[in-house]
């Protein structure tokens, strides 16, 4: 049965400036600022939380269904995702807007000047899940990730209405959303994903205690950075899994998306929650060791070996059955 991965689809345009922004800004004239910078490098990276997760699932041999909105400039990105096992047939293509874009220039001090253009992402609210389900079949899960807020609310409401099991992963939209919105996105989720800081933000904004959050979801999965991951369920022992060892960290962007992809792949394989965390942590390790959210690569045997080295022979054997 399919996995529907709903959320943002975007590209990142990353530039570097050799000088210092501070040397070109006149503090008492900022209300009249008009300045340009000659940049040294430009990197264009594929991104967006849903596309990142779908890519990871594809790399692990699944065929996730990407649900979101992009512009008519999506053709090359679509080809890339489809070559990596992602079903892009249900991506809405805007007739008037470009694909969402993050444009950022960084100087040697780490200072940044950045803009985010949501573009076609705002049309995610126009995407209905039922026609997608009619095409691909009843989903095991619909993951509702960070996206146009109205789109996230629509997808969550439709899941409740039609009985589709859904996964709440509001991530970047938690800072934007108020308590009512976050309660609507979380309540009734089969799984709630967040990092540790986001878990506290959910409790604060909803007004729910940690216990009340857990009363409203089936399983709460909280990533803990270098300390791994924690899984909570009502009336069940806490599951804690350490991060994969011997990681040479290069770039953290997209690590959480990769963890989610690995976790969901393991659930689709029928593995238990501990194994799901382990697979997620290993896939996350590949991302953190690579510049770019979709630039990592491995063979099935390499992935199995890394699982075995990280979590033992039994873990490697369990994964190997599904990565032949």
C-alpha positions as CSV (number, residue, x, y, z in Angstrom):
1,X,0.0,0.0,0.0
2,X,1.3,3.5,-0.8
3,X,2.8,6.2,1.2
4,X,1.6,9.7,0.4
5,X,4.2,12.3,1.4
6,X,2.7,15.8,1.4
7,X,4.7,19.0,1.9
8,X,7.0,21.5,0.4
9,X,8.9,21.2,-2.9
10,X,11.6,23.8,-3.3
11,X,15.1,24.7,-4.6
12,X,17.8,26.4,-2.7
13,X,20.0,29.0,-4.5
14,X,23.1,29.4,-2.3
15,X,25.8,32.0,-3.0
16,X,28.9,33.1,-1.2
17,X,30.3,36.7,-1.0
18,X,34.0,37.1,-0.4
19,X,33.8,40.4,1.5
20,X,31.9,41.3,4.7
21,X,28.3,42.6,4.5
22,X,29.0,44.9,7.4
23,X,31.6,46.8,5.4
24,X,29.0,47.8,2.8
25,X,26.2,48.8,5.1
26,X,25.9,52.4,6.5
27,X,24.0,52.0,9.7
28,X,22.3,55.4,9.8
29,X,21.2,55.0,6.1
30,X,19.6,51.6,6.3
31,X,16.2,53.1,5.5
32,X,17.6,54.0,2.1
33,X,19.6,50.9,1.5
34,X,20.4,50.0,-2.1
35,X,23.4,47.8,-2.5
36,X,24.5,44.8,-4.5
37,X,27.2,42.2,-3.9
38,X,29.4,40.4,-6.5
39,X,29.2,36.7,-5.4
40,X,31.9,34.1,-6.0
41,X,29.9,30.9,-6.1
42,X,26.4,29.7,-6.8
43,X,25.0,26.3,-5.8
44,X,21.5,25.2,-6.7
45,X,20.3,22.4,-4.5
46,X,17.1,20.4,-4.6
47,X,15.0,20.6,-1.4
48,X,11.6,20.9,0.2
49,X,10.7,18.6,3.1
50,X,8.3,16.3,1.1
51,X,10.7,16.0,-1.8
52,X,13.6,15.2,0.5
53,X,11.6,12.5,2.3
54,X,10.3,11.0,-0.9
55,X,13.8,10.8,-2.3
56,X,15.0,9.0,0.8
57,X,12.2,6.5,0.5
58,X,13.0,5.9,-3.1
59,X,16.6,5.3,-2.3
60,X,15.5,2.5,0.0
61,X,13.4,0.8,-2.7
62,X,10.0,2.1,-2.0
63,X,7.8,4.2,-4.4
64,X,6.3,7.0,-2.4
65,X,3.7,9.4,-3.8
66,X,4.8,13.0,-3.7
67,X,1.9,15.4,-2.9
68,X,2.5,19.1,-3.3
69,X,2.6,22.0,-5.7
70,X,5.4,23.2,-8.0
71,X,5.9,25.5,-10.9
72,X,6.4,24.9,-14.6
73,X,10.1,25.0,-13.9
74,X,9.7,21.6,-12.1
75,X,10.6,19.4,-15.1
76,X,14.2,18.7,-14.3
77,X,13.5,18.2,-10.6
78,X,10.6,15.8,-11.5
79,X,13.0,13.8,-13.8
80,X,15.5,13.5,-10.9
81,X,12.9,12.3,-8.4
82,X,11.3,9.9,-10.8
83,X,14.7,8.4,-11.6
84,X,15.1,7.8,-7.9
85,X,11.8,6.0,-7.4
86,X,9.3,8.8,-6.6
87,X,5.8,8.9,-8.0
88,X,5.4,12.6,-9.1
89,X,2.2,12.1,-11.0
90,X,0.1,13.9,-8.3
91,X,2.2,17.0,-8.0
92,X,0.1,20.1,-8.9
93,X,1.8,22.3,-11.5
94,X,1.0,26.0,-11.2
95,X,0.2,27.9,-14.3
96,X,1.3,31.2,-12.8
97,X,4.0,30.6,-10.2
98,X,7.5,29.2,-10.0
99,X,8.5,26.4,-7.7
100,X,9.2,27.7,-4.1
101,X,12.7,29.1,-3.8
102,X,15.2,29.9,-1.1
103,X,17.8,32.4,-2.1
104,X,20.7,33.1,0.3
105,X,24.1,34.8,0.2
106,X,26.6,34.2,3.0
107,X,29.8,36.1,3.8
108,X,32.9,34.6,5.5
109,X,31.7,35.7,8.9
110,X,28.5,33.6,8.5
111,X,26.3,36.6,8.1
112,X,23.4,35.9,5.6
113,X,21.0,37.9,3.5
114,X,18.2,35.6,2.4
115,X,14.7,35.5,0.9
116,X,12.1,32.8,0.6
117,X,9.7,32.8,-2.3
118,X,6.8,30.4,-1.6
119,X,5.5,30.6,-5.1
120,X,3.6,27.5,-6.2
121,X,3.7,26.1,-2.7
122,X,0.6,28.3,-1.9
123,X,-1.4,26.2,-4.3
124,X,-1.0,23.1,-2.1
125,X,-4.3,24.1,-0.5
126,X,-5.9,23.2,-3.8
127,X,-4.7,19.6,-3.8
128,X,-7.3,17.0,-2.8
129,X,-6.2,13.6,-1.6
130,X,-9.2,11.5,-2.7
131,X,-8.3,11.5,-6.4
132,X,-4.8,10.5,-5.6
133,X,-6.0,7.6,-3.4
134,X,-8.3,6.6,-6.3
135,X,-5.3,6.4,-8.5
136,X,-2.8,4.6,-6.2
137,X,-5.0,2.9,-3.6
138,X,-5.7,3.3,0.1
139,X,-2.5,4.7,1.8
140,X,-0.8,3.1,4.8
141,X,0.0,6.6,5.9
142,X,-0.4,10.2,4.7
143,X,2.5,12.3,6.0
144,X,1.5,15.9,6.3
145,X,4.8,17.9,6.4
146,X,5.6,21.6,6.4
147,X,3.9,23.3,3.5
148,X,1.3,26.0,2.8
149,X,-0.5,26.2,6.1
150,X,-4.0,26.0,4.6
151,X,-2.8,23.0,2.6
152,X,-1.6,21.3,5.7
153,X,-4.9,21.9,7.4
154,X,-6.9,20.7,4.4
155,X,-4.9,17.5,4.1
156,X,-5.2,16.8,7.8
157,X,-8.9,17.4,7.8
158,X,-9.4,15.2,4.8
159,X,-7.5,12.4,6.4
160,X,-9.8,12.5,9.4
161,X,-12.9,12.7,7.2
162,X,-11.9,9.8,5.0
163,X,-10.2,7.7,7.6
164,X,-6.7,7.8,6.1
165,X,-4.0,7.2,8.9
166,X,-2.0,10.4,9.0
167,X,1.4,11.4,10.3
168,X,1.8,15.0,11.7
169,X,5.1,16.6,10.9
170,X,4.6,20.4,11.2
171,X,8.3,21.2,11.8
172,X,9.1,24.6,10.3
173,X,5.5,25.8,10.4
174,X,5.4,25.5,14.2
175,X,7.0,28.9,14.6
176,X,4.3,30.4,12.3
177,X,1.3,28.5,13.6
178,X,-0.9,29.5,16.5
179,X,-2.2,27.1,19.1
180,X,-5.5,26.4,17.2
181,X,-3.6,25.5,14.0
182,X,-1.1,23.2,15.7
183,X,-3.9,21.4,17.7
184,X,-5.7,20.8,14.4
185,X,-2.5,19.4,12.8
186,X,-1.6,17.1,15.7
187,X,-4.9,15.8,17.1
188,X,-5.6,12.2,16.0
189,X,-2.2,11.6,14.3
190,X,-1.0,8.0,14.1
191,X,2.5,9.3,14.5
192,X,3.8,12.8,15.6
193,X,7.3,13.7,14.4
194,X,9.3,16.5,15.9
195,X,12.8,17.4,17.2
196,X,13.2,18.1,20.9
197,X,12.8,21.8,20.6
198,X,9.7,21.4,18.5
199,X,8.2,19.1,21.0
200,X,8.4,21.8,23.7
201,X,7.0,24.3,21.2
202,X,4.0,22.0,20.5
203,X,3.3,21.7,24.2
204,X,3.6,25.5,24.8
205,X,1.5,26.6,21.8
206,X,-1.3,24.0,22.2
207,X,-1.5,24.4,26.0
208,X,-1.3,20.6,26.3
209,X,1.1,18.9,28.7
210,X,3.4,16.2,27.4
211,X,1.0,13.6,28.6
212,X,-2.0,15.3,26.9
213,X,0.0,15.4,23.6
214,X,0.6,11.7,23.9
215,X,-3.1,11.1,24.7
216,X,-3.9,12.6,21.2
217,X,-1.5,10.7,19.1
218,X,-0.7,7.1,18.7
219,X,3.1,7.4,18.8
220,X,5.4,10.4,19.4
221,X,8.8,10.2,17.8
222,X,11.3,12.9,18.9
223,X,14.7,13.2,17.3
224,X,17.5,14.3,19.7
225,X,20.3,15.3,17.4
226,X,23.6,13.6,18.2
227,X,21.8,11.8,21.1
228,X,19.6,9.8,18.7
229,X,15.8,9.4,19.0
230,X,13.1,8.7,21.6
231,X,9.8,7.0,21.0
232,X,6.8,7.4,23.4
233,X,3.5,5.5,23.4
234,X,0.7,5.4,25.9
235,X,1.2,2.6,28.4
236,X,4.4,1.3,26.7
237,X,8.0,1.5,27.7
238,X,10.1,4.3,26.2
239,X,12.2,3.4,23.2
240,X,15.6,5.2,23.0
241,X,18.0,4.6,20.1
242,X,21.4,6.2,19.9
243,X,22.5,8.0,16.7
244,X,24.6,6.0,14.3
245,X,28.2,6.1,15.4
246,X,31.3,7.3,13.5
247,X,29.5,10.1,11.6
248,X,31.7,12.8,10.0
249,X,29.3,15.7,10.1
250,X,29.5,18.1,7.1
251,X,26.1,19.7,6.7
252,X,23.0,19.2,8.8
253,X,20.3,20.4,6.4
254,X,17.8,17.7,5.6
255,X,18.9,15.3,8.3
256,X,15.4,15.2,9.9
257,X,13.8,14.5,6.6
258,X,16.1,11.6,6.0
259,X,15.4,10.1,9.4
260,X,11.7,10.2,8.7
261,X,12.2,8.5,5.3
262,X,14.3,5.7,6.9
263,X,11.8,5.3,9.8
264,X,8.8,5.0,7.4
265,X,10.6,2.6,5.1
266,X,11.2,0.3,8.0
267,X,7.6,0.5,9.1
268,X,6.6,-0.4,5.5
269,X,8.9,-3.4,5.6
270,X,7.0,-4.6,8.8
271,X,9.9,-3.9,11.2
272,X,9.3,-2.8,14.7
273,X,9.8,0.8,16.1
274,X,13.3,0.2,17.4
275,X,14.4,-1.0,14.0
276,X,12.6,1.9,12.4
277,X,14.6,4.3,14.5
278,X,17.9,2.5,13.6
279,X,17.2,2.6,9.9
280,X,16.2,6.3,10.2
281,X,19.4,7.1,12.0
282,X,21.6,5.4,9.4
283,X,19.9,7.2,6.5
284,X,20.3,10.5,8.4
285,X,24.0,9.8,8.8
286,X,24.4,9.7,5.0
287,X,22.8,13.1,4.7
288,X,24.8,14.8,7.5
289,X,28.0,13.6,5.8
290,X,27.0,15.1,2.4
291,X,26.5,18.7,1.2
292,X,22.9,18.8,-0.1
293,X,19.8,17.1,1.0
294,X,19.5,14.6,-2.0
295,X,23.2,14.1,-3.0
296,X,23.9,11.0,-0.9
297,X,24.2,7.5,-2.5
298,X,24.8,4.0,-1.4
299,X,24.3,0.4,-2.6
300,X,22.0,-1.9,-0.7
301,X,24.9,-3.9,0.6
302,X,26.7,-0.7,1.9
303,X,23.5,0.4,3.7
304,X,23.1,-3.0,5.3
305,X,26.7,-3.1,6.4
306,X,26.3,0.3,8.0
307,X,23.2,-0.8,9.9
308,X,25.1,-3.9,11.1
309,X,28.1,-1.9,12.2
310,X,25.9,0.6,14.0
311,X,23.3,-1.6,15.6
312,X,24.4,-5.2,15.4
313,X,24.2,-8.3,13.2
314,X,20.5,-8.9,13.9
315,X,19.6,-5.4,12.8
316,X,21.6,-5.8,9.6
317,X,19.9,-9.1,8.9
318,X,16.4,-7.6,9.4
319,X,17.2,-4.8,6.9
320,X,18.9,-7.0,4.4
321,X,15.7,-9.0,3.8
322,X,14.1,-5.9,2.3
323,X,17.1,-4.3,0.4
324,X,18.0,-7.2,-1.9
